[in-house]
Amino acid sequence: MADDMPVGPAETGAEMDYAEHERTYSLFLAISKYSALIIAATLIAMAFGFFTPAGLISSTILFLLICALGIWILR
């Protein structure tokens, strides 16, 4: 049976593009935090619209306010 395990240290492999890794990780973090903000704002606005007599327009306004405030805080 063939042995496919490398015999040298891992550092002798291909050069890593660390700048690209950092940009990708920063993008991942940004997408994650803004997605979490939108999901939380959606759940809060849905609860506000369903469990109070406020209605669709008020819950949409609340959603937009939460998103605007969250974006301002997360920047």
Secondary structure, 3 states (H helix, E strand, C coil): CCCCCCCCCHHHCCCCCHHHHHHHHHHHHHHHHHHHHHHHHHHHHHHHHHHCCCCHHHHHHHHHHHHHHHHHHHC
